[in-house]
């Protein structure tokens, strides 16, 4: 019994396949395509251990097609070309028996490796099925992406994971010979992190010694020393959780913000990375609605750099809660975006003469700085004059946010500039 449990009970048909009913259920899109004998090149995208490889095998078996497989970790361009040549000989051009080439972890292929697939996919020598845990829009070249359908596989829910355990106890010869009672499953499901392969491996470890086993939370935690939330700092989970954290603060929900903060901390995220993201948010999403937010975020960044773990979690939590409860404005973010767009559209417009620096006599003779009015020489340190290039005069780039502080800005601007900028 050297083969792992996950391999021994790997589903062979769609009927045995647990989960992904939106794809392989009675009305699932892949079910319909298989019945019609139409299998397009496709990419299966989802977290680890949710059945991407299994589904690729079932598609090939059910459609009765030759099946070739490569791992992006160990295969190079030569391996890809060798497999394509074999596939060309085993199937016909645009025939129902078109061979399937399955590439696991296709996101690890370099551009040249992905390029080597293009001709075979485009000419119909193979039907490509790629599996990836990464967002294909970032990791798969556009030319290949445009030739494939993208199907998203979702994480298993609690009921599906428990169903997998029951299926294993029923179908596997080794497990079915034992008396196994699933008294408590919370810890078992938690340590597996939604990864079915990991779940089955842990389950097999727990029941492998005794003929009678009662699965409890205490048993699981005593056997599995490290219970770490799934959080790949270089993978999609990393970016998804950071995104959820930022959007929770932007959406003024301190409860969700602290939850996602805890997910990052438990996953071992760099505290300076978290603080840096809040520093950016303090300007992008709060800005002048509450300028103190930027000071708070900057102090947080400096503090966690000095304090480190584990106490930094308290400082990060304080800042996340403060930013969540703060008034919000993205006016500064929109203003610099509008200004950059204007620069791109209008090019290098000349600086008006009155605003130019005049450190030499020649420059002064050329009227550099002439007619410039020194603002502090006037009441309230303000005097109306032109500060933009002539062709851009009157362009309103900054629109105050709809919050009390920036509405005060708006009144000041309206009084100063009258109708020039339309405030």
C-alpha positions in Angstrom: 0.0 0.0 0.0 2.6 2.5 -1.1 0.1 4.6 -3.1 -1.3 7.5 -1.1 -5.0 7.5 -0.3 -5.8 10.4 -2.5 -4.5 8.4 -5.5 -6.2 5.2 -4.5 -9.7 6.8 -4.5 -9.1 9.3 -7.3 -12.5 9.5 -9.2 -12.6 7.9 -12.6 -16.0 9.2 -13.7 -18.0 12.5 -13.5 -20.5 10.7 -11.3 -17.8 10.0 -8.6 -16.4 13.5 -8.9 -17.2 15.5 -5.8 -17.8 19.3 -6.1 -17.6 21.7 -9.0 -21.3 21.1 -9.9 -21.3 24.3 -11.9 -18.9 22.6 -14.3 -19.6 18.9 -14.1 -23.1 18.7 -12.6 -26.1 17.6 -14.7 -26.3 21.0 -16.3 -22.6 21.9 -16.0 -20.9 23.3 -19.0 -18.2 20.6 -19.1 -20.8 17.9 -18.8 -22.6 19.3 -21.9 -19.4 19.6 -23.9 -18.3 16.1 -23.1 -21.7 14.7 -24.1 -21.4 16.6 -27.4 -17.9 15.4 -28.0 -16.6 19.0 -28.1 -13.6 19.6 -25.9 -12.0 23.0 -26.4 -8.6 23.9 -25.1 -9.1 25.1 -21.6 -7.4 26.2 -18.4 -8.6 24.9 -15.0 -7.9 27.6 -12.4 -8.3 27.0 -8.6 -6.4 26.4 -5.3 -4.4 23.3 -4.6 -6.1 20.0 -4.0 -9.5 20.6 -5.5 -9.3 18.1 -8.4 -7.9 19.8 -11.4 -5.7 16.9 -12.5 -8.5 14.4 -11.7 -10.9 16.4 -13.9 -8.5 16.5 -16.8 -8.1 12.7 -16.6 -11.9 12.2 -16.5 -12.4 14.5 -19.5 -9.8 12.5 -21.5 -11.2 9.1 -20.4 -14.9 10.1 -20.9 -14.2 11.5 -24.4 -12.0 8.5 -25.3 -9.0 10.5 -26.4 -5.3 9.9 -26.1 -3.9 11.6 -23.0 -0.5 13.1 -22.6 0.7 14.9 -19.5 3.6 17.2 -18.6 4.6 18.9 -15.4 5.7 22.5 -15.8 8.1 22.0 -13.0 10.2 19.4 -14.8 9.5 19.9 -18.5 11.3 22.1 -21.0 10.6 23.3 -24.5 12.1 20.0 -25.9 9.7 17.9 -23.8 6.8 19.9 -25.1 7.8 19.5 -28.7 8.4 15.7 -28.2 5.0 15.2 -26.7 3.3 17.3 -29.5 5.0 15.1 -32.1 3.7 11.9 -30.4 0.3 13.5 -30.1 0.2 14.4 -33.8 0.9 10.7 -34.7 -1.8 9.4 -32.3 -4.6 11.6 -33.5 -5.9 13.3 -36.6 -6.1 17.0 -37.5 -9.4 18.4 -36.1 -10.8 14.9 -35.4 -13.0 13.7 -32.6 -10.0 11.7 -31.3 -7.9 14.8 -31.0 -5.3 14.0 -28.3 -5.4 15.9 -25.0 -2.2 17.4 -23.6 -2.5 18.1 -19.9 0.1 20.5 -18.4 0.1 20.7 -14.6 1.1 24.1 -13.1 1.1 25.7 -16.4 1.8 29.1 -14.8 5.3 27.9 -14.1 6.0 27.7 -17.9 8.2 30.5 -19.2 7.1 32.6 -22.2 9.2 30.5 -24.6 7.7 27.3 -23.2 4.1 28.7 -23.6 5.0 29.9 -27.1 6.0 26.4 -28.1 2.4 25.3 -27.5 0.7 27.9 -29.7 1.1 26.2 -33.1 -0.1 22.8 -31.8 -3.2 24.3 -30.2 -4.0 26.6 -33.1 -3.7 23.9 -35.7 -5.6 21.4 -33.7 -2.8 18.8 -33.2 -3.7 18.8 -29.5 -6.4 20.0 -27.1 -4.6 21.7 -24.3 -5.8 21.4 -20.7 -3.7 23.5 -18.3 -4.0 23.5 -14.5 -3.0 26.5 -12.5 -3.3 27.9 -9.0 -2.3 31.3 -10.3 -4.5 33.9 -12.0 -4.1 32.9 -15.7 -4.6 36.5 -16.8 -1.3 37.3 -15.2 0.6 34.1 -15.7 -0.4 32.8 -19.2 0.6 34.7 -22.3 -2.2 36.5 -24.1 -1.8 34.5 -27.3 -2.3 31.2 -25.5 -5.0 32.6 -23.2 -7.1 33.8 -26.2 -7.1 30.2 -27.5 -8.4 28.7 -24.3 -11.6 28.7 -22.2 -11.0 29.5 -18.6 -12.9 27.5 -16.0 -12.7 28.3 -12.3 -12.8 25.5 -9.7 -14.0 26.5 -6.2 -12.7 25.3 -2.9 -14.5 22.4 -1.3 -17.1 23.3 1.3 -17.5 21.5 4.6 -20.1 19.1 3.4 -18.1 18.1 0.3 -14.9 17.5 2.4 -16.9 15.2 4.8 -18.4 13.4 1.8 -14.8 12.7 0.6 -14.0 11.2 4.0 -17.0 8.9 3.9 -16.2 8.0 0.3 -12.7 7.1 1.3 -13.9 4.9 4.2 -16.3 3.1 1.8 -14.3 2.7 -1.3 -10.7 2.2 -0.1 -9.9 -1.5 0.8 -7.5 -0.5 3.5 -9.8 2.0 5.3 -13.0 -0.1 4.8 -11.3 -2.9 6.9 -11.1 -0.6 9.9 -13.7 0.8 12.3 -13.5 4.5 11.9 -15.9 6.9 13.7 -16.0 10.6 12.7 -16.9 12.1 16.0 -15.5 15.5 15.4 -14.2 16.9 12.1 -13.6 20.7 12.8 -9.9 20.4 13.4 -9.4 17.9 10.6 -11.1 20.3 8.1 -9.2 23.3 9.5 -5.7 21.8 9.2 -6.5 20.7 5.6 -7.3 24.2 4.6 -9.8 23.1 1.9 -7.2 21.0 0.2 -8.7 17.5 -0.5 -5.4 15.9 -1.1 -4.0 17.2 2.2 -7.2 16.2 4.0 -7.0 12.6 2.8 -3.3 12.3 3.5 -3.8 13.5 7.1 -6.8 11.2 7.5 -4.8 8.2 6.4 -2.0 9.2 8.8 -4.6 9.3 11.7 -6.2 5.9 11.0 -3.1 3.9 9.8 -2.0 2.5 13.1 -5.1 1.2 14.9 -8.0 -0.9 13.7 -10.5 1.2 15.6 -10.2 5.0 15.5 -12.4 7.7 16.8 -11.6 11.0 15.0 -11.7 13.9 17.5 -10.3 17.4 17.4 -7.9 16.5 20.2 -6.6 13.6 18.2 -6.0 15.7 15.1 -4.2 18.5 16.9 -2.0 16.1 18.9 -0.9 14.3 15.7 -0.6 17.4 13.5 1.8 19.8 15.3 1.4 22.8 13.1 -1.9 24.3 12.2 -1.3 27.1 9.7 -3.9 28.8 7.7 -3.4 28.4 3.9 -1.6 31.5 2.8 0.9 31.3 0.0 3.0 34.5 0.2 3.9 34.2 -3.5 0.6 32.9 -4.8 -3.0 34.1 -5.5 -4.1 33.5 -1.9 -1.6 36.2 -0.9 -3.0 38.8 -3.3 -6.6 37.9 -2.7 -6.3 38.3 1.1 -4.4 41.6 0.8 -7.1 42.8 -1.6 -9.8 41.8 0.9 -8.0 43.6 3.6 -7.6 46.8 1.7 -11.2 46.7 0.4 -12.5 46.2 3.9 -10.7 49.3 5.2 -11.9 51.2 2.1 -15.4 50.0 2.8 -15.2 51.2 6.5 -15.6 47.7 8.0 -13.1 47.4 10.9 -14.4 43.9 11.7 -13.6 42.5 8.3 -10.3 44.5 8.2 -9.0 43.0 11.4 -10.1 39.5 10.3 -8.1 39.7 7.1 -5.3 41.3 9.0 -5.3 38.2 11.3 -5.2 35.9 8.2 -2.1 37.6 7.0 -0.4 37.6 10.4 -1.2 33.9 10.9 0.1 33.1 7.5 3.5 34.7 8.3 3.2 37.9 6.2 5.9 40.5 6.6 4.5 43.1 9.0 6.2 45.9 7.1 4.4 44.8 3.9 1.1 45.1 5.7 2.0 48.5 7.1 3.2 49.7 3.7 -0.2 48.8 2.2 -2.0 50.8 4.8 0.4 53.7 4.2 -0.6 53.8 0.6 -4.3 53.4 1.4 -4.1 56.3 3.9 -3.4 58.6 1.0 -5.3 56.9 -1.8 -8.5 56.2 0.0 -8.6 58.8 2.8 -6.3 61.6 1.7 -7.4 65.1 2.8 -10.7 63.9 4.2 -8.5 63.1 7.2 -4.8 64.1 6.8 -4.0 62.5 10.2 -4.6 59.1 8.7 -1.3 59.4 6.7 0.5 60.4 9.8 -1.0 57.4 11.7 -0.1 55.0 8.9 3.5 56.4 8.6 4.0 56.1 12.4 2.6 52.5 12.2 5.1 51.6 9.5 8.0 53.0 11.5 6.8 51.4 14.7 6.4 47.8 13.3 9.9 48.1 11.7 11.3 48.7 15.2 9.0 46.4 17.3 8.7 43.4 15.0 6.7 40.3 15.9 4.6 39.4 17.8 3.7 42.8 19.2 3.4 44.5 15.8 0.0 42.8 15.4 -1.4 45.2 18.1 -0.1 48.3 16.3 -1.3 47.0 12.9 -4.7 46.3 14.4 -5.0 49.8 15.9 -4.1 51.4 12.6 -6.4 49.2 10.5 -9.3 50.1 12.9 -8.5 53.8 12.7 -8.3 53.8 8.9 -11.5 51.8 8.7 -13.4 54.4 10.8 -11.9 57.4 9.1 -13.7 59.6 6.6 -12.8 58.6 3.0 -11.8 60.5 -0.1 -9.9 59.4 -3.3 -9.8 62.9 -4.6 -6.0 63.1 -4.5 -5.7 59.7 -6.2 -8.1 60.9 -9.0 -6.3 64.2 -9.3 -2.8 62.8 -10.0 -4.4 60.3 -12.4 -6.1 63.2 -14.3 -2.9 65.3 -14.3 -0.8 62.4 -15.7 -3.4 61.8 -18.4 -3.3 65.5 -19.3 0.5 65.4 -19.5 0.3 62.3 -21.8 -2.2 64.0 -24.0 -0.5 67.4 -24.2 3.2 66.6 -24.0 5.9 68.9 -22.7 4.2 72.3 -22.6 6.4 75.3 -21.9 6.5 76.7 -18.4 5.0 80.2 -18.4 7.7 82.9 -18.3 6.5 84.3 -15.0 7.0 81.0 -13.3 10.5 80.3 -14.6 13.5 80.4 -12.4 15.9 83.3 -13.2 19.3 82.7 -11.5 21.3 84.5 -14.2 21.2 87.9 -15.8 20.6 86.4 -19.3 17.5 84.6 -18.0 16.2 87.8 -16.4 16.9 89.6 -19.7 14.7 87.0 -21.4 11.9 87.9 -19.0 12.2 84.7 -16.9 10.3 85.3 -13.7 9.0 88.7 -15.0 5.5 89.7 -13.7 5.6 86.9 -11.1 3.6 88.0 -8.0 4.9 86.8 -4.7 1.9 85.4 -2.9 3.0 86.4 0.6 3.0 90.1 -0.4 -0.8 90.0 -0.7 -3.6 89.7 1.8 -4.1 86.2 3.1 -1.0 85.2 1.1 -3.0 84.9 -2.1 -3.2 86.7 -5.4 -4.8 85.4 -8.6 -2.4 84.6 -11.4 -1.9 81.9 -14.0 0.1 78.8 -12.9 -0.8 76.5 -15.7 0.5 76.5 -19.3 -1.6 78.9 -21.4 -3.3 76.2 -23.4 -4.4 74.4 -20.2 -5.7 77.5 -18.4 -8.9 76.7 -16.4 -8.5 72.9 -16.5 -9.9 71.6 -13.2 -7.8 68.6 -12.2 -8.6 68.4 -8.5 -12.3 67.9 -7.5 -12.8 68.0 -3.7 -14.3 64.9 -2.1 -17.7 65.0 -0.6 -16.5 65.1 3.0 -16.6 68.0 5.5 -12.9 68.9 5.3 -12.7 68.9 1.5 -16.0 70.8 1.2 -14.2 73.5 3.1 -11.4 73.3 0.6 -14.1 73.8 -2.1 -15.5 76.9 -0.6 -12.0 78.4 -0.3 -11.2 77.5 -3.9 -14.5 79.0 -5.1 -13.8 82.3 -3.3 -10.2 82.5 -4.5 -10.6 81.5 -8.2 -14.2 82.6 -8.7 -15.4 80.9 -11.9 -12.0 80.0 -13.3 -12.0 76.3 -12.4 -15.8 75.9 -12.0 -15.8 75.3 -8.2 
